[in-house]
Amino acid sequence: MKTIIVGGGKVGYYLLKTLYEHGHDVALIERDQDVCQRIAESIPVDVIHGDGTDLDVLRDAGIEDADIVAAVTGTDEENLIICKIAKLQYQISRTISRVNNPKNMEMFKVLGIDNTVCSTAVIANLIESEVDHPQVKILNTFDRGSMVLAEIIITSELTWSGKRIADIPFPVECVIVSVFRNDAIIYPKGDTQFQEGDKVLLVTSPSELQEFAQTMNKGRKKRWNLTKMN
């Protein structure tokens, strides 16, 4: 999957570096030429100098082949325009926008932006969770990224399959909200047993999610990138 990041400030640079280090196909658009040069010298990815709302610049970055566009500039209006162009002009399946003013978050969602996060939230998690772990989706973040709402689809590969909630060593800060099974909602108790195909909705902290995610898959130990950005 290809990701295009617009905005080469601290948030954009961190996001670019994180995704590159995890082997993702990623490109960056930045309007400041000096910033472009500095980033290009430190991270061997495509860095395009230009305006992220310019269609020619977006095409140069490879938007026609992109799956995700993350607009993380310091201007909410610009981020909104970039995401709307990505959705309407190029039918990008997923758009993520940094929202500098928390009051704008609800408006962005109403206007069709897939994910809206404050600059301190976990933007990288939203991308990493979808790209590397198709059975896990981080649906939302709360309290400036300190808590996340996640959906986990139970498959035969997961250690949870066939186990009761009481038998799984969940982290202290993890709360199982509900289990969706065959179009029915189950309000979980200790003796609730997970079955293949269940969709589990839970709330936890990024650090706790990282801890138990390492042992969730049978025979597979993989550390998630769930670092909170400041």
N, C-alpha and C positions, 0 to 999 in steps of 0.2 A: 504494500500500500504506500502511496505517495502523499506526503504532507507538505503543504506550502505555509510558511510562516511569514506574516507581514508585520514588520516592526523589529528593529535590531537593538532595542534598548536592553536593560538588564533582564527583563522577563523573556524577551525574544531570544536573547543570546543563551540564557539558561536552557530554554526549551529546545533550541537548535542543538546545543551541545549534548543534552540528555538523549535526544532521539538519535543523533548521529552515533553516540557511543553504544547505543542499543541496536545498531545495525539497520536503522530505518532509512528509507529513501526520502530525503528532506531537502528543501530549498528555502532560501530566505530572500525577502524583498525589503530594502531599506532605502529611504530617500536621501540620507546623508552619505556622501561619497567617502568621507574619511572613516566613518563607522563601517561601511562596506569593506573597505580595504583592510581595516584592522581585523574584522571577523574572518575575511577570506584568508588572511595570513595564519590564523590560529585553528580554523576548522576547514578541512578539505571538502567543502560542499559547494553547490551552486549558490552564489550570492549575487543578486541582481540589484543594480542601482536604479531606483526609480520610484514612482508613485504607485502604491498598491491599489489605487482605484483606477489606474490606467489599463485598459484592456490589452494594449500591446505589451506592457510590462508583465501583466499576469500570464500572457501567452509565452513570453520569454522564460518565465519561471516554470512552465510546463503545466499550467492549470488544466489543460484539456485532458491530461492523464492523471490528475490528482483525485484523491479520495477524501482528503480532509484539508480544510483551510482554517488556519488559526490567525485571527487578527488581534494583535497584541500591542498596538500603538498606544500612545498616551492620550489619544483623543477618542472619546466614545462615538462621536458622529462618524469619524473616519472608519472605525471598526465596524460600525453598523453598515455603512455603504459597501465596504469590502465583502462582508458576509452576504449581503443581499445580491451583489453582482455574482458571487460564486454560486449562489442558489439558483437565481433566475436565469443568468446568462450561460452558466456551464453545468447546471444540474449537479453540483457537488453534493455528495450524499451526507456529509457532516460538516457543519460550521461551528467554530468555537470563537467566542468574542471575549476579550478582556473588557471589563466594565469598570472604569475608574470611579464613577459616581454610583454607589449602591442603589440610589433612587431610580436609576435607569434599568435595573436588571429585569423588572417585570415587563417593562415596555419592550425590551429586546426579545423576550420570550414570546410576547404577543405578536411581534413582527416576524416570527418564524426562525429566529436564531436557535440552533439546536442546543447549544450549551453556553451559558453566560456565567462568568466567574470574575470575582474581584481580583485585583492584581496580586493579592496575597494568597489566593486559592490555589488548588492543585491542578493547574492546566495540564501539566505533563501526564498526570494520572488518567485524565479523560481520554487521552490519545493512547497511552500505553495499555490501558485496560481493554480497549477495543481491538488494538492491533495484535497484541500478544496473547490475549486470553478471551477468545470469543464467547466463552460460557459465563463471563463475568462482565457486568457493566456498572460503572459508577454513574448513577443517575443524577445526583446533585451533591452539592457541598453546603455546609452550614458553618456559621460562626467563623467566618474568614478562613475556611478550609480546614478547621480543626476536627470536623466530623464529616463523614460521607454517608450518603444513602446508596446502597449497592444492591444489585440484583444478581443472583447466582443461579444458573440453571444446572440442576443435578444430572450428571451423566454417569455412565458405568465406570468412567475413569476416575471419578472423584471418590475419595475415601469416605465421604459422608453418605454415599449411596447405601441404603439398607440399615443405617444406624439411627438410634434414637438421639434426640437432642441432648438428653441427660448424659449420654455416653461420649459426647464430643467436647473436648477441652476448649471451649470458646474463650476468647480474651475477656478480661474484666469489663472493658468498655463496649462490648458487642451486645446488641439487643436484636433478637429475631422478631421482626414486626409481624410478618405473616408468611404463609406458604400457599401458593396458588397451584391447585392440582385439578386437572380436567375441568377447567372453568369454575371450580369451586374455591372459596377462600377458607383456609384453615388457620385458626388462631392457635399458635403452637403452645404446647405444654411439654414438660420434660419427657413424657413417653411418646411424643409425636415422632414417627419414624419417617425419615426422608426416603422418597422413592424416585427412581429414574424418571425424568421429565418434570419434576417439581421445579417451580420458580420460587426461590427464597428471597424475601426482601429483608434486609438488615441495615442497621445503623451502627457505625463504629468509627473509631479514629483511624486516620491513615496509617499510623504506626502499628496499631493492633492488627489492622487488616493485613499489613505486610507480614506480621509474625505468623499468623495461621495460614496465610496463602502459600507459604513455602512448603507446607506439609499436606495441602489439600488434595493434590493430584497423586495418584498411586504411582510409585516408582519414579517420581519426578520431583526434583528439588530445584525450584527456580525462584530467585528473589525478584519481587516486583519493584518497580521504580515508583515509590509512593512518597517521595520527598516533598515536604511542604515548602513553597516558595515564600520568601519574605520580601 
